[in-house]
Amino acid sequence: MTAVHAAQPFTIETTDVDNAQVGVPYAFTFRANGSIALGGVDGGENWSLGGSAATLASYGLTLDAATGVLSGTPTRAVKGLLFGITADTPGGGQSDGAVYSITIVGLLDFDSGPLMGVDTSVEPGATDVEAAQFRMVAHGEDIEIKTLKFHGLGSGSDTFDISLVKLYRDSNANGRIDGGDPLLASGNYVVSEGFNPTITFSNIGYKITWDSNTPDTNGIADFLIGYDFKATVEPARTFRVAFESIDDIDWDGLTSGLGYKDGLGGGDQFSLNQSVVTNFIAETVGFKPPYRGPVLTVAGTVPLQPTLFVTNNGFLSDSQNALTESETTALEMIFYSDSGHTIILDEINIFDSGTGTAFTHIKKAQLYVDIDKNGVLTAVDGSSFASATFSGDKVTFSNLNISVQTPTGLATDPAAVHLLLTYTFENDVPIINPPLTFQAYIPSGTEISAHEQVTTNPASIVMPILYGNVLAIVDSPAVAGGTGDGPFPDSAVWYDNDTNGYVSQGDTILVLFDTNLASNSSATVDDLVFPVVGDNVGNGASISFPGGNRMIITLGASPILTIPGTFQNANKTAGSPSGINLKNSVPTIVSVNGKTAVAAQNNLDIDSATITSSSTASASQASSSGDTTTGDKVCLARRATANSEVLENLRLFRDLLLDSWFGRIATRFYYFLSNL
């Protein structure tokens, strides 16, 4: 396809090129002005690297002369390699050249060591116990290992039972800590939120050397994690080290000057070359990482005191929106026993620390077995097996009778019991801003009761504070009352503020929505619908939003509304009982969580408020819950006095008159004449 070029001088437009990484496929497209072929496809130029072609080829990159794509899989690292490129238009009429710089960073492989140990027993007080072997391989350049972070698993206390954790270079690659292995770093486990002890080796500074002459047989380095156990560690406790996350490593390429925490950068927005990667080698079980060492079990007689461990696998709580009347996962719990006992879980006390109140706002709390062990309630998890009782913000599950037996004494044991707590919220939880929140937590092991199956001895509970997500109640489920999922008008009440007995200027109509509205909501009369022919709210009527779920319409001059009677969709002729609604959606009326108001599925009847002499109510005084005394075919305004029996009889006569169609028309005509 022939390219169509602009009249301006032909130039290469690319300003920078993306950097690359050894072993990672690379592709970068150069662009020139006017190089949009017919149909909108780049092309038509002739591209050349000239004398730079051989240099780039030595790094594994070549240029396609027809497309201007530089591509390949780089084989070695380089920093700031300069190369020139030229492009000319078809036929050689115009040409341009440019010089660029490219950096290629090396690649690091991470894998379990070839001589990773097997599950074994250890003696209390043992030192330099091989907890794991790991292998790292540098490709394309020398690589400096800066930081490694490991996680402690098992029923033992990594922070209290292990006196020292050491990182060795396994210089003879035999999987054993011996005299020839240099110590690179040492430290102790620390515990973050949840049962998640970690140890971070920082500023390691170990260089893995790569030689371009033998690229496939060098750059290999094995490492060992060693444990020193305290003499006081209890028998049957288990320990295991794991490399859990791709973020738990940091390294730098010593030729390129880039590292794993860096981005590759570049100038082409269409390029996919963005980040430095580490090549985590998949294990035989089919996942990468975590990489885990063998289970180390402390030798000795199983203690008489059974121990139940509770964790959430280091889960860090987050904020999550929730709906009223909806069931939401509130807390994940994992139970496992020491290797020598079967423990029966009897009771769990869970507390809620949010701004809402569990007893008032939570309809029910239930427990499920997390069968798929993903930490959230799914269809796979089946039905709940326990419901709670409430006392304020305390949620109690009793008589559970759950058997916990984990032969390895690890949270990762298949026999560990995974439970989920769910909340189902009441339908009347207030929707406010900021929203009410609920967060389940277990403060300590004293809130859990369990016993050993055979001896019935009480079990010791070992656990951190467990926290669930912060659940914020932001909305109610979509209900049939609205034409969409936004707030909708739910009721309307007329207030005879001047107590003159008929609809007139200055009276108000209180419209209550199904949920609270944002304080900046606004509307005009044009946003309203009055289905009865001739109805209106008068000239100069206004609309305000005083807060909560309220919208107030203040009637203007000469309003026409028929309040007595009940509006019927089938009866919209002039003089029929009045109705009201919104016109479809109104973008200026929004709920506290930002949803646009919609019309109610059915037009609303405009009811009337009863006003007494002791309290002359108005729409602005009505509560956000809409708690007003209403009722059709009652006195439009009633002020009871001790000496007004005649007036009362006249009002009763008027009510009877209003029960007939003719009477309503006659009364409406009277009101019309009186306003002239």
HUNORDA-V384113 format. One record per run of one state. SS is the DSSP state (hx for helix, st for strand, lp for the rest). FROM is the first residue (numbers start at 1). LEN is the number of residues. If there is no record, write none. Layout:
ss,from,len
SS,FROM,LEN
SS,FROM,LEN
//
This chain:
ss,from,len
lp,1,2
st,3,2
lp,5,7
st,12,1
lp,13,7
st,20,2
lp,22,3
st,25,5
lp,30,2
st,32,1
lp,33,3
st,36,2
lp,38,4
st,42,1
lp,43,3
st,46,3
lp,49,3
hx,52,6
lp,58,3
st,61,3
lp,64,5
st,69,5
lp,74,4
st,78,11
lp,89,1
hx,90,3
lp,93,2
st,95,11
lp,106,1
st,107,6
lp,113,7
st,120,3
lp,123,6
st,129,11
lp,140,3
st,143,11
lp,154,4
hx,158,4
st,162,8
lp,170,13
st,183,5
lp,188,2
st,190,3
lp,193,3
st,196,6
lp,202,4
st,206,3
lp,209,3
hx,212,3
lp,215,5
st,220,10
lp,230,8
st,238,6
lp,244,5
st,249,5
lp,254,5
st,259,1
lp,260,3
st,263,1
lp,264,11
st,275,1
lp,276,3
st,279,2
lp,281,10
st,291,2
lp,293,3
st,296,3
lp,299,8
st,307,5
lp,312,7
st,319,6
lp,325,2
st,327,11
lp,338,5
st,343,10
lp,353,5
hx,358,4
st,362,8
lp,370,9
hx,379,3
lp,382,4
st,386,2
lp,388,1
st,389,3
lp,392,2
st,394,4
lp,398,4
st,402,3
lp,405,12
st,417,9
lp,426,11
st,437,2
lp,439,1
st,440,3
lp,443,2
hx,445,3
st,448,5
lp,453,5
st,458,1
lp,459,1
st,460,4
lp,464,2
st,466,2
lp,468,2
st,470,7
lp,477,5
st,482,1
lp,483,5
st,488,8
lp,496,12
st,508,6
lp,514,3
st,517,1
lp,518,7
hx,525,3
st,528,2
lp,530,6
st,536,1
lp,537,2
st,539,1
lp,540,2
st,542,6
lp,548,2
st,550,5
lp,555,2
st,557,1
lp,558,2
st,560,1
lp,561,7
st,568,1
lp,569,2
st,571,1
lp,572,7
st,579,4
lp,583,3
st,586,6
lp,592,4
st,596,3
lp,599,1
st,600,1
lp,601,3
st,604,6
lp,610,2
st,612,1
lp,613,2
st,615,1
lp,616,3
hx,619,3
lp,622,8
st,630,1
lp,631,14
hx,645,14
lp,659,2
hx,661,14
lp,675,2
//
